[in-house]
Amino acid sequence: MNFGRGPSVVLNVGGTRYSFSREVLKDFPLRRVSRLHGCLSEQDVLEVCDDYDRERNEYFFDRHSEAFGFIMLYVRHGHLRFVPHMCELSFYNEMIYWGLEGSHLDYCCQRRLDDRMSETCTYYAAEEPPGESAGGLEGKGRRPPGAEGGKWLERMRRTFEEPTSSVAAQVLATVSILFVIVSMVVLCASTLPEWRAPENRSVEEQSRYTAESVREPSGIIEAICIGWFTAECIVRFIVSKNKCEFVRRPLNIIDLLAITPYYISVLMTVFTGENSQLQRAGVTLRVLRMMRIFWVIKLARHFIGLQTLGLTLKRCYREMVMLLVFICVAMAIFSALSQLLENGLDLGTKNKDYASIPAACWWVIISMTTVGYGDMCPITVPGRILGGICVVSGIVLLALPITFIYHSFVQCYHELKFRSARYSRSLSAEFLN
């Protein structure tokens, strides 16, 4: 911390004072408090707190003192609960201000928060860094040199990244959705026998990118869609703030996987020739061409439902791993028992479908998920009893982690809905202006 004097600092939150050393602020669990360590001037300090006393080296925050006391209990002991007789939404607002999330709450309080937010349809999101919000009043009048160029890049970035941030962004998102739909329709139609019959071409020939195929209507449409997606990806890469972070984002990786196969297929056709053994086989090119199905995931940029699903899977990977462990353990137990009861015992009749444990694993997973294809079924009485136990166990095991995933899904939906509503308000202000 290069601003202020003295070995310690004082935080005044709603009249209650807390004293800390400068080194403690560096790795403080509350993000807003830790930001004080990097402040270089009084102007930087006033962007973090509400007021500052240079003589006392005291930072004043006009926030709820009792709520901050409970948050400090979380800092010291690792447990965060709601303040008694305080609105859950108000306390959650305090948490967001200090840099905490709903996941930091104890499980019982998380359920109370999810229920309250679902009832009132109130949405919160983490605070943006200063200068990030479009139309924010705090950033006005304090623009650094070169802010006009940065503002233009920020506007371009929001246009391509946030479909509800402006009228141009909505138009761009609509055009992108149309291109995705057209490309998917062409991909599905190209697999129909009627699509290939007039040309009398085989499946291997259909997968080749020759000069004749490019001139066909389907080839022209595909080239136009690829051109649009490529241009969109390049522009988004140029206007992005952090190029390394841009490359690491899952949606951008999916875009790259959807675009690259087309160019690889064209290059393979150019360099290997149309009559080569690789072209006659056509397997590699068919696999690359079918990778265009990743374009469907591009719709996640424009629909909150798909974004919520992806964010939930990202945050609940521990619960998903736990679910897979449950299934694997049950598969190991029930497949071994079913193979023993149906094929391993000398009962006079052996079920050949259960000749091995790996073969029985297929029956176990189908039974646990209650799909029941009927291609394999036990024929002995002990095997049928085991099958009933397997089905009931599958229902119970699959239902156990669902509660955790559900609450995470609700929270992710609230956050994304709030962000969409915030950009919609910016769009309304832009339209009125």
C-alpha positions as CSV (number, residue, x, y, z in Angstrom):
1,M,0.0,0.0,0.0
2,N,1.7,3.2,-1.2
3,F,-0.9,5.7,0.1
4,G,-1.4,6.9,3.6
5,R,0.9,6.9,6.7
6,G,1.3,4.7,9.7
7,P,1.8,1.0,10.2
8,S,-2.0,0.3,10.5
9,V,-5.2,1.4,8.9
10,V,-8.7,1.9,10.4
11,L,-11.9,0.9,8.7
12,N,-15.0,2.8,9.9
13,V,-18.1,0.9,8.8
14,G,-21.2,2.6,9.9
15,G,-19.6,4.0,13.0
16,T,-17.8,0.8,14.0
17,R,-14.0,0.9,13.8
18,Y,-11.7,-2.0,12.9
19,S,-7.9,-1.7,12.9
20,F,-5.7,-3.7,10.7
21,S,-2.0,-3.8,9.7
22,R,-1.1,-2.9,6.1
23,E,0.2,-6.4,5.4
24,V,-3.2,-7.9,6.4
25,L,-5.0,-5.8,3.8
26,K,-2.9,-7.3,1.0
27,D,-4.5,-10.7,1.2
28,F,-7.8,-9.8,2.9
29,P,-10.6,-12.2,2.1
30,L,-13.0,-9.2,1.3
31,R,-12.2,-8.0,-2.2
32,R,-13.2,-4.4,-1.6
33,V,-11.0,-4.1,1.5
34,S,-8.0,-5.8,-0.3
35,R,-8.3,-3.2,-3.1
36,L,-7.1,-0.5,-0.6
37,H,-3.7,-2.1,-0.6
38,G,-3.1,-1.1,-4.2
39,C,-4.4,2.5,-4.0
40,L,-1.7,5.0,-5.0
41,S,-3.6,8.3,-4.5
42,E,-6.6,9.7,-2.6
43,Q,-8.6,9.6,-5.8
44,D,-8.1,5.8,-5.9
45,V,-9.1,5.5,-2.3
46,L,-12.3,7.4,-2.8
47,E,-13.3,5.0,-5.6
48,V,-13.2,2.1,-3.0
49,C,-14.6,3.8,0.1
50,D,-17.0,6.7,0.8
51,D,-14.6,9.0,2.7
52,Y,-11.0,9.2,3.9
53,D,-9.4,10.9,6.9
54,R,-5.7,11.5,6.1
55,E,-4.7,12.5,9.7
56,R,-6.2,9.3,11.3
57,N,-5.5,7.1,8.3
58,E,-9.2,6.1,8.6
59,Y,-11.4,4.8,5.7
60,F,-15.1,5.4,6.1
61,F,-17.7,3.1,4.5
62,D,-21.4,4.1,4.8
63,R,-22.7,0.6,5.1
64,H,-24.6,-1.5,7.6
65,S,-22.4,-2.0,10.6
66,E,-24.1,-5.1,12.0
67,A,-24.0,-6.8,8.7
68,F,-20.3,-6.1,8.4
69,G,-19.9,-7.6,11.8
70,F,-21.3,-10.9,10.7
71,I,-19.1,-10.7,7.6
72,M,-16.1,-10.3,9.8
73,L,-17.2,-13.4,11.7
74,Y,-16.9,-15.2,8.4
75,V,-13.4,-13.8,7.8
76,R,-12.3,-15.1,11.2
77,H,-14.2,-18.4,11.5
78,G,-15.2,-19.4,8.0
79,H,-19.0,-19.4,8.6
80,L,-21.3,-16.9,7.1
81,R,-25.0,-16.6,8.2
82,F,-27.7,-14.1,7.9
83,V,-28.1,-11.3,10.4
84,P,-31.2,-12.0,12.6
85,H,-34.2,-9.8,11.9
86,M,-32.5,-8.4,8.7
87,C,-33.9,-8.9,5.2
88,E,-32.0,-11.6,3.3
89,L,-31.8,-9.5,0.2
90,S,-30.4,-6.6,2.1
91,F,-27.7,-8.7,3.6
92,Y,-26.9,-10.3,0.2
93,N,-26.5,-6.7,-1.1
94,E,-24.0,-6.1,1.6
95,M,-22.2,-9.3,0.7
96,I,-22.0,-8.3,-3.0
97,Y,-20.6,-4.8,-1.9
98,W,-17.8,-6.4,0.1
99,G,-17.0,-9.0,-2.6
100,L,-18.7,-12.1,-1.4
101,E,-21.1,-14.4,-3.3
102,G,-24.0,-16.6,-2.3
103,S,-21.8,-19.7,-2.3
104,H,-20.0,-18.3,0.8
105,L,-23.2,-18.6,2.8
106,D,-23.9,-21.7,4.9
107,Y,-26.2,-24.2,3.2
108,C,-29.3,-23.4,5.2
109,C,-28.9,-19.7,4.4
110,Q,-28.3,-20.4,0.7
111,R,-31.7,-22.1,0.6
112,R,-33.4,-19.1,2.3
113,L,-31.7,-16.8,-0.2
114,D,-32.7,-18.8,-3.2
115,D,-36.3,-19.0,-2.1
116,R,-36.5,-15.3,-1.3
117,M,-34.9,-14.3,-4.7
118,S,-37.3,-16.6,-6.5
119,E,-40.3,-15.1,-4.7
120,T,-39.4,-11.5,-5.3
121,C,-37.7,-11.9,-8.7
122,T,-34.8,-9.7,-7.4
123,Y,-31.4,-10.1,-9.1
124,Y,-28.0,-9.0,-7.9
125,A,-24.6,-9.3,-9.6
126,A,-21.0,-8.7,-8.5
127,E,-19.8,-5.1,-8.6
128,E,-18.0,-4.0,-11.7
129,P,-14.6,-2.3,-11.5
130,P,-14.7,1.5,-11.8
131,G,-15.3,2.7,-15.3
132,E,-16.7,-0.6,-16.5
133,S,-20.4,0.2,-16.3
134,A,-21.8,2.0,-19.3
135,G,-23.5,5.1,-18.2
136,G,-22.1,5.0,-14.7
137,L,-22.1,8.4,-13.0
138,E,-19.0,7.8,-10.9
139,G,-16.7,7.5,-13.9
140,K,-17.9,10.8,-15.5
141,G,-15.4,13.7,-15.4
142,R,-12.4,11.5,-14.5
143,R,-11.5,10.0,-17.9
144,P,-7.8,9.4,-18.4
145,P,-6.0,10.3,-21.6
146,G,-7.0,8.2,-24.5
147,A,-10.4,7.4,-23.0
148,E,-12.2,8.2,-26.2
149,G,-10.4,5.4,-28.1
150,G,-10.9,3.1,-25.1
151,K,-14.6,4.0,-25.0
152,W,-15.0,3.1,-28.7
153,L,-13.3,-0.3,-28.2
154,E,-15.5,-0.9,-25.1
155,R,-18.6,-0.1,-27.1
156,M,-17.5,-2.5,-29.9
157,R,-16.7,-5.2,-27.4
158,R,-20.2,-4.9,-25.8
159,T,-21.8,-4.9,-29.2
160,F,-20.2,-8.3,-30.0
161,E,-20.3,-9.8,-26.5
162,E,-23.6,-8.6,-25.0
163,P,-26.6,-9.0,-27.4
164,T,-28.8,-6.7,-25.2
165,S,-26.4,-3.9,-24.8
166,S,-27.5,-1.8,-27.8
167,V,-29.7,-1.8,-30.9
168,A,-26.7,-2.7,-33.0
169,A,-25.8,-5.6,-30.7
170,Q,-29.4,-6.9,-31.1
171,V,-29.2,-6.7,-34.9
172,L,-25.8,-8.4,-34.9
173,A,-27.1,-11.2,-32.6
174,T,-30.1,-11.7,-34.8
175,V,-28.0,-12.0,-37.9
176,S,-25.7,-14.4,-36.2
177,I,-28.6,-16.6,-35.0
178,L,-29.9,-16.7,-38.6
179,F,-26.6,-17.8,-39.9
180,V,-26.4,-20.6,-37.3
181,I,-29.9,-21.8,-38.2
182,V,-29.2,-21.7,-41.9
183,S,-26.0,-23.6,-41.5
184,M,-27.6,-26.3,-39.3
185,V,-30.5,-26.7,-41.8
186,V,-28.0,-27.2,-44.6
187,L,-26.0,-29.6,-42.6
188,C,-29.0,-31.7,-41.7
189,A,-30.4,-31.6,-45.3
190,S,-27.1,-32.7,-46.8
191,T,-27.4,-36.1,-45.0
192,L,-30.7,-36.9,-46.6
193,P,-30.7,-39.5,-49.4
194,E,-32.9,-37.2,-51.5
195,W,-30.2,-34.4,-51.3
196,R,-27.6,-36.7,-52.9
197,A,-29.7,-38.7,-55.3
198,P,-29.9,-36.1,-58.1
199,E,-26.1,-35.9,-58.1
200,N,-25.7,-39.7,-57.8
201,R,-22.8,-39.3,-55.4
202,S,-21.6,-41.6,-52.7
203,V,-21.2,-40.7,-49.1
204,E,-17.4,-40.5,-49.5
205,E,-17.8,-38.2,-52.5
206,Q,-20.3,-36.0,-50.6
207,S,-17.7,-35.3,-47.9
208,R,-15.1,-33.9,-50.4
209,Y,-14.6,-30.2,-50.9
210,T,-14.0,-30.1,-54.7
211,A,-14.4,-27.3,-57.1
212,E,-17.8,-28.6,-58.2
213,S,-19.1,-28.9,-54.6
214,V,-18.2,-25.3,-53.8
215,R,-20.2,-24.0,-56.7
216,E,-23.3,-25.9,-55.6
217,P,-25.9,-24.0,-53.6
218,S,-25.1,-25.9,-50.4
219,G,-21.4,-25.2,-50.9
220,I,-22.0,-21.5,-51.5
221,I,-24.3,-21.2,-48.4
222,E,-21.7,-23.0,-46.3
223,A,-18.9,-20.7,-47.5
224,I,-20.9,-17.6,-46.7
225,C,-21.7,-18.9,-43.2
226,I,-18.1,-19.8,-42.5
227,G,-17.0,-16.3,-43.8
228,W,-19.5,-14.6,-41.4
229,F,-18.4,-16.7,-38.4
230,T,-14.7,-16.1,-39.2
231,A,-15.1,-12.4,-39.6
232,E,-17.1,-12.2,-36.3
233,C,-14.5,-14.2,-34.4
234,I,-11.6,-12.0,-35.8
235,V,-13.4,-8.8,-34.9
236,R,-14.2,-10.0,-31.4
237,F,-10.5,-11.0,-30.9
238,I,-9.3,-7.6,-32.1
239,V,-11.6,-5.6,-29.7
240,S,-11.1,-7.9,-26.7
241,K,-9.2,-6.4,-23.7
242,N,-7.2,-9.5,-22.8
243,K,-6.2,-11.6,-25.8
244,C,-5.0,-14.6,-23.7
245,E,-8.2,-14.6,-21.7
246,F,-10.2,-14.4,-25.0
247,V,-8.5,-17.6,-26.3
248,R,-9.1,-19.5,-23.0
249,R,-12.9,-18.8,-22.9
250,P,-15.0,-21.9,-23.6
251,L,-17.3,-20.3,-26.1
252,N,-14.4,-18.9,-28.1
253,I,-12.8,-22.4,-28.1
254,I,-16.1,-23.8,-29.4
255,D,-16.1,-21.1,-32.2
256,L,-12.6,-22.2,-33.2
257,L,-13.6,-25.8,-33.2
258,A,-16.6,-25.0,-35.4
259,I,-14.7,-22.9,-37.9
260,T,-11.3,-24.8,-38.2
261,P,-12.6,-28.0,-39.8
262,Y,-13.9,-26.2,-42.9
263,Y,-10.4,-24.7,-43.6
264,I,-8.7,-28.0,-42.8
265,S,-10.9,-29.8,-45.2
266,V,-10.3,-27.3,-48.0
267,L,-6.5,-27.4,-47.4
268,M,-6.5,-31.2,-47.4
269,T,-8.4,-31.2,-50.7
270,V,-5.9,-28.7,-52.2
271,F,-2.7,-30.5,-51.0
272,T,-3.7,-34.2,-51.3
273,G,-5.7,-34.0,-54.5
274,E,-9.1,-35.2,-55.3
275,N,-8.2,-38.7,-56.3
276,S,-5.9,-39.6,-53.4
277,Q,-6.4,-42.5,-51.1
278,L,-7.3,-40.1,-48.3
279,Q,-10.0,-38.5,-50.3
280,R,-11.4,-41.9,-51.4
281,A,-11.6,-43.0,-47.8
282,G,-13.4,-39.7,-46.8
283,V,-13.6,-40.7,-43.2
284,T,-11.5,-37.9,-41.9
285,L,-13.3,-35.3,-43.9
286,R,-16.7,-36.6,-42.9
287,V,-15.7,-36.3,-39.2
288,L,-14.4,-32.8,-39.7
289,R,-17.5,-31.8,-41.5
290,M,-19.8,-33.1,-38.8
291,M,-17.9,-31.0,-36.3
292,R,-20.0,-28.1,-37.6
293,I,-22.6,-29.3,-35.1
294,F,-20.6,-27.2,-32.6
295,W,-22.3,-24.1,-34.2
296,V,-25.4,-24.9,-32.3
297,I,-23.5,-24.1,-29.1
298,K,-22.9,-20.6,-30.5
299,L,-26.5,-19.9,-29.6
300,A,-25.4,-19.8,-25.9
301,R,-24.2,-16.3,-26.6
302,H,-27.8,-15.2,-27.2
303,F,-29.9,-17.3,-24.8
304,I,-29.8,-17.1,-21.0
305,G,-30.9,-20.7,-20.7
306,L,-27.8,-22.2,-22.4
307,Q,-25.6,-19.8,-20.5
308,T,-27.2,-20.8,-17.2
309,L,-26.6,-24.5,-18.1
310,G,-22.9,-23.9,-18.9
311,L,-22.3,-21.8,-15.8
312,T,-24.1,-24.3,-13.6
313,L,-21.9,-27.2,-14.9
314,K,-18.8,-25.1,-14.3
315,R,-19.7,-24.3,-10.7
316,C,-21.1,-27.8,-9.9
317,Y,-18.3,-29.9,-11.2
318,R,-17.7,-31.4,-7.8
319,E,-21.3,-32.5,-7.5
320,M,-21.1,-33.9,-11.1
321,V,-18.0,-35.8,-10.2
322,M,-19.7,-37.1,-7.1
323,L,-22.7,-38.2,-9.2
324,L,-20.4,-40.1,-11.6
325,V,-18.7,-41.8,-8.6
326,F,-22.0,-42.9,-7.3
327,I,-22.9,-44.4,-10.7
328,C,-19.6,-46.1,-11.1
329,V,-19.7,-47.7,-7.7
330,A,-23.2,-48.9,-8.3
331,M,-22.3,-50.2,-11.7
332,A,-19.4,-52.2,-10.3
333,I,-21.6,-53.8,-7.6
334,F,-24.7,-54.6,-9.6
335,S,-22.9,-55.7,-12.8
336,A,-20.8,-58.2,-10.8
337,L,-23.9,-59.5,-8.9
338,S,-26.1,-59.7,-12.1
339,Q,-23.3,-61.6,-14.0
340,L,-23.1,-64.0,-11.1
341,L,-26.8,-64.6,-10.7
342,E,-27.6,-64.8,-14.5
343,N,-24.5,-66.6,-15.8
344,G,-22.1,-67.6,-13.1
345,L,-24.2,-70.0,-11.0
346,D,-25.0,-73.5,-12.2
347,L,-28.8,-73.1,-12.4
348,G,-29.4,-75.0,-15.6
349,T,-30.2,-71.9,-17.6
350,K,-27.6,-69.4,-18.4
351,N,-28.4,-65.9,-19.7
352,K,-25.8,-65.3,-22.5
353,D,-26.5,-61.5,-22.4
354,Y,-24.7,-61.5,-19.0
355,A,-21.7,-63.5,-20.1
356,S,-19.3,-60.9,-18.7
357,I,-19.2,-58.0,-16.2
358,P,-18.6,-55.4,-18.9
359,A,-21.6,-56.7,-20.8
360,A,-23.7,-56.5,-17.6
361,C,-22.6,-52.8,-17.0
362,W,-24.7,-51.8,-20.0
363,W,-27.8,-53.3,-18.4
364,V,-27.0,-51.7,-15.1
365,I,-26.6,-48.1,-16.5
366,I,-29.8,-48.5,-18.5
367,S,-31.7,-49.8,-15.5
368,M,-30.4,-47.1,-13.1
369,T,-31.4,-44.3,-15.4
370,T,-34.8,-46.0,-15.8
371,V,-34.4,-46.0,-19.6
372,G,-35.1,-49.7,-20.0
373,Y,-34.4,-50.5,-23.7
374,G,-35.3,-54.2,-23.1
375,D,-32.4,-55.5,-25.1
376,M,-31.1,-57.2,-22.0
377,C,-33.2,-58.4,-19.1
378,P,-32.8,-61.0,-16.2
379,I,-34.6,-64.3,-16.5
380,T,-34.0,-65.8,-13.1
381,V,-35.9,-64.8,-10.0
382,P,-32.8,-63.6,-8.1
383,G,-31.8,-61.6,-11.1
384,R,-35.1,-59.9,-11.3
385,I,-35.1,-59.1,-7.6
386,L,-31.6,-57.6,-8.1
387,G,-32.9,-55.6,-11.1
388,G,-35.6,-54.1,-9.0
389,I,-33.1,-53.1,-6.3
390,C,-30.9,-51.7,-9.1
391,V,-33.7,-49.5,-10.4
392,V,-34.7,-48.1,-7.0
393,S,-31.0,-47.5,-6.1
394,G,-30.5,-45.6,-9.3
395,I,-33.4,-43.3,-8.6
396,V,-32.1,-42.6,-5.1
397,L,-28.4,-42.1,-6.1
398,L,-29.3,-39.8,-9.0
399,A,-31.5,-37.7,-6.8
400,L,-29.0,-37.1,-4.0
401,P,-26.8,-34.4,-5.8
402,I,-29.7,-32.8,-7.6
403,T,-30.5,-30.5,-4.7
404,F,-27.0,-28.9,-4.8
405,I,-27.2,-28.6,-8.6
406,Y,-30.6,-27.1,-8.4
407,H,-29.7,-24.3,-6.0
408,S,-26.6,-23.5,-8.1
409,F,-28.8,-23.4,-11.2
410,V,-31.2,-20.9,-9.5
411,Q,-28.3,-18.7,-8.4
412,C,-26.7,-18.7,-11.9
413,Y,-30.0,-17.9,-13.5
414,H,-30.5,-14.9,-11.2
415,E,-27.0,-13.5,-11.9
416,L,-27.4,-13.9,-15.7
417,K,-30.9,-12.5,-15.6
418,F,-29.8,-9.5,-13.7
419,R,-26.9,-8.8,-16.1
420,S,-29.4,-9.1,-19.1
421,A,-31.8,-6.7,-17.3
422,R,-29.0,-4.2,-16.7
423,Y,-28.0,-4.1,-20.3
424,S,-31.6,-3.9,-21.3
425,R,-31.9,-0.8,-19.2
426,S,-28.8,0.6,-21.0
427,L,-30.5,-0.2,-24.3
428,S,-33.7,1.6,-23.2
429,A,-31.7,4.7,-22.2
430,E,-29.8,4.7,-25.5
431,F,-33.1,4.4,-27.4
432,L,-34.6,7.3,-25.5
433,N,-31.6,9.5,-26.0
